[in-house]
């Protein structure tokens, strides 16, 4: 049985949405809602209905990657938590799943929806967007916008010269090992992640510039959404374009079926490299298949450098459970993960992917994470 390590934890058209990606309470990301309550239902609606901050539209095209449906019978699948047996129905209900997709060799074996979602519903990715940013770094290297990950953060962002980011390179940034202090504790109302000025790029850069250094770059892993937002700003400087436009032309229009959205740092600001794509379940599946295909489009066009995915999911010196914005499971499988129960699980050896979108009752829920990880493992073993 494979062991699954728990993680610690176009167009440049700007459309006005009420994103409200955080819970509407005074506790920021530390709040909890009661299952089935009005507050929980309001959260579900926010997760699938981008509604007034800024976001950019990512246009799809008519020629999308087909995902043929070859349904498999999963009625006999069971997984165990603390000696208790659960079915997929139990998992959907227990962890408030809005979508579950299983792909094998590019075919849909299972596609289920909950919480009122359908195949046309978009859903927030939260930190799964970090892994998309990682893919775009690979594309930027392939296109020659970035010569090497050994170039420094301040080579692209002169505003950070003289700060703790002096000496930190792009590889440190992608491995969350810049050595710059950041508090990502979702249970702490005073945390950086719950309070940083993410809706204004100038204020955000000032905030990051004043963070202290707590370790030598490359030596200490520290999970930081602020750092991935910073990675998005660096990438935007490198390509001299919006990330949505770049994503649209490199990946979305060639293979995706539906339009998507990417949250920005306020109205007209750059995209948040660490958060908040909105896409359909099937298009998250297509993104996973793109990764399994090593960044090559159906027409043979190589978007990512050969070997980029393997490099991205190699254990980093500071944490062997993390790569370039990907969580590593220690057995060749890896994941993109987001708070409130978002996840993409990939098994390259078996050419298989699992996508789950959810509305957990808090940003992190230990029991729900245990269920999600057990389901990933059980489905992989069941199919293969």
N, C-alpha and C positions, 0 to 999 in steps of 0.2 A: 504494500500500500504506500502510495506516495505521501510523504509528509508535507503539509502545507504550513509554512511559517507564518505566524500572525504578523501583520504589519503593525508598527508602533502606531499604533493607532488602528471676370466679375466686374464685382461691383464694390465700390467703397461706400455705397449708399448707407447712410446712417438712419436707422429707424428709432423712434422714441418709444421706449417700453417702460413699464413699471416692473423692474426686475425683482426688487425685494428678495434678494437671495438669502438674507439672514432672517431668523425668526423675529416676529414683531413683539419683542418684549425687552425689558430693561436689562436683561442678563446677556444680551448679545447671543453668541453661539453656545453659551452654557445652559440655555433654557431647555426644558422638557415639556412636552405636551402629553395630555392623556390620550390614549388610543381611541379613535372614533369620536373625539370631542370636536366642537366647532373650531377650536384652534388647530387641531390636527387636519381637519378638512380644509381650512384656509391655507395651511402649509402645502398640502397636496395641490391645491389650485395654483399656488405660486410656482411650484416646481414644474408644472406643465403649461403654465400660461404666462410667458414672459410679458409683464404688464408695466411707470414713468421714470427710469434713468435711461442712459444711452446704451445701445447695443448696435452691432453691425450685422447686417444680413449677409449670409453666406449662400450664394445662389447655387442650386443644383442645375443639371442639364437633362435633356431627354435621354441621352445615352448612358444609362447607369449599369453598374455591375449586377447581373441577375443572381439571385440567391434561390435556386430551385428548391421547392419544398418536397422533402422525402421523409414524412413523419415517421418517427420511431415510437414504440410503446414504452413510456416511462412509468406506467402504473405500478410496476413492481419495484421501482427504485425506493430504497430506504437508506437513511443515514442515521447515525447515533450521536446523541449529545448526552454525556454523563449517564450512559446506560439506557437511555430512553430512545425509542425508535420513532422516526418522523418520515413522512412522505413529502413529495413536492407540494401537495395541497397544504400540508401543515406549514411548510416553509413560506409559501405565498402569504398565508394568513398571519403567521407568527411575526414576520418581519416586514409586513406591509409592502409587498412587492407590486410594482406597477408594470413591470415587464421582465420576461425571462426568455432568452434566446440561446439555442444551442446550435452551433455550426460544426460540421465535419466535412472536410474536403470541399468547402464552399457551398454545401447543401444545408438547408434548415431541417434539423431533426426535431426541434421543439420550438414553438413560439406561443407564449402565453401572456395574457395581459390581466391586470388587476387595477383596482382603484378607479375604474371608469376609463382607463386608457384604451386606445385602439392603435392600429398600425400607423395611423397618421399623427398620433400625438407626439409632440416633442417633450423632452424631459431634461432637466438640468444635470450636467455632468459633475458639477463641483470639481474636485481635484483630478478627475480623469483628464481634464483639459491640460494638466501638466504634461502628460504623456504625449498629447498632440503637439505641444510646444517643442518637446524633444524631437518629434518627427520633423518639424519644420527646421530645426537646427541642422538635421541631416540634409534636408533639401537645400538649405543655404550653403552648406559645404559643397554639395554636388554642383550647385550653380556657380560656385566661386565667390559668393558674397562673403563667406568666412573662410579664411585660409587654413586655420588650425584652431583647435580648442585650447591651444597653449597661449593664444592671444589673451590679453587681460581685459577685465571688465572696463577699466578706465580708458582702454584704447578706444572704446566705443562711447563711453559716457564720461566726458571730461568733467562734468559737474560733480562726479564722485572722487575726483583726485583730491588727495589729502585726507581721505576718509579711511575707515577700516577696510574698504575694498581695495586699497592699494596692494598690489601683489597677488590678488585673487584672480585666477584665470577662468575662462569659460567652462572648462572641465570641472573646476571646483564648484561653480555655480550649478551645473547640471547634476552634480552628485550631492548637492546640499551640504557642502563642506567648505564654505568660504571662510569660516572662522568668525563670522559676524554674529553677534547676539540676536536672538529672536525667541519669543515665547509663543508657542503654538498650542498651548493648553486650552482646549475648548471648554473645560469646566471652570476656567478662571475668568471671571468677568473683567479683570484688568489686563488680560493677555494682549499681546501685540496683534494677534490674528483677529481679535474681536473689536479692536479699536483703531487700527492704523488708517490713515486717510487715503483709502483706496479709490476715492472718486475724483481725485485731482492729482495729475502726474507731478506737477511742481511740488506740491505739498508732500506727496509720497516720496519723491527723491530727497527732499530735505529731511524727511523722517528717517530714511535709510542711511543718509549721509551721517547722521548723528548717532547711529548705533555703534556701540563699542566693539572692539575685537576681543574675543574670548579664547581664541585658539589660532594656531598657525594654519593658513589656508591648506586644505587638502587632508588635514589630520583628524578632524572631528566632524562627525555627522550630526546635523541639527535640522530637523524637518521644519521648513519655513515657507509658508505661502508667499510671504513678502519677497523672498528670494526668487521664487518662480515668476512673480509679477515683474520683478526686476529683469529676469531673463527675457521676458516678453519685450520689455523696453529696449534691451540690448539688441535683440533680434530685429526689432523694427528699425533701429538705427543702422544695423548692418545691411538690411535689404532695401532701405529707403522707401518703405511702403508699409501699408497696414497689414497686419497678420491675416485678417479676414480675406483680403484680396489675394495674398500669397497662398493661403490654404485653399481658397476657391479655385484658383487656376492649377495648383499642383495636384490636389487630391479630390476636392469636392465635385467639381464639374465633370471630371473624367469618370467617376464611379458612383456618386451618390444619387439617390432617388428623390430626396426632399430637401427643401431649403432648411438652413439652420441659422443660429444666431450665436454671437460671441459677445459677452459683456465687456464693456470698456471702462476706463478710468474717467468716468463722468461723460457728459455730453460732448462728443467730438474727440475724446481722448483716445489713447492707444488701448489695444486689447489687453485684458488681464491674463498674462501668461500662466497664472496659477489657478484659474478658476473659470467655470461658468459658461461652457458651451451649452446650447440647447439643441438637441437633435433627436431623431426618431430611433427606436430600438433597432430597426433593421440597418439604419445607417451607422450606428455604433458597431453593429456586426460587420458591415462593409469595411469600416476602419480597421477592425481586428483582422479581417481577411487580407487587407492591404499590408499589414504588419507581417502576417504569416507568409505572404508572397515576397517578403524581403524588400518591400518598397518598390515593386515593379507593377506597372499598370497592365490591364488586360491586353493592350496593344503592344506590349513589350517595352514601353518607355520606362527607363529606370529613373525614379524620382529621388531615391536615396542612394548614397554611395554603397557599392557592394561591400557587405560585411558590417554596415552601420547598425543594423538591428542587433547582431551578435555583440558588437562593441557596447551598444546601449544597455544590454542586459547582462554584461559582465560585472561581477561583484566589484564595488568600489573599495579603495584602500581604507576608507573611513568606516564603511559598513558593508559587510558582505551580503546584506539583505536588500541592497539598493543599488541601482544603476544610474542611468541618465533619466531621471524622473519616472522610473519604473520600479515597482516592488518585485523582488526576486524571492521565489519560494524554495530555493535550494535544491531543486530537482530538475532544472531545465525549464520549468514553467514559470510564468511571471504574470504580473497584474498591473492594471491601472485601477486606482481606487479613489473614491470620493466619499466625503462625509454623507451622512443620512442614508448610507447603504448602496452607493453606486459602485459598480465593479465590472471590469473586463478581464477575464482569465484566458490566458493563451498557452497552448501546449504545442509548440512547433513540431516536435517529433511526431505527433499524431495529426498534425494539420487540423487542429480543433480549437474552437473558441467558445466561451460562454459569456453572455452579457446579462447583467441584472441591473435594474433600476428600482429604487425603493424610496419610501418615505418613513424612515425610522423616526421614532418619537423624540430623538435627540441627535445631535451631531455625531456622537459616538456612543454606541450601546454595546457593551461587552458580549451579552448573550446573543444579540443579533449578528455581531461579527463572527461569533463562534458558529452560528447556523450557516452563515454565508460561506465561510471557509470549508465547512463540512460538506455543503452542497456542491461546491466546486470540485472537491476531491471525489465525492460519490458519483457525480455525473461523468467525470473523466474516466473513472474506473468502469462505470456501467457501460459506457459507449465503446471503450477500448479494451 
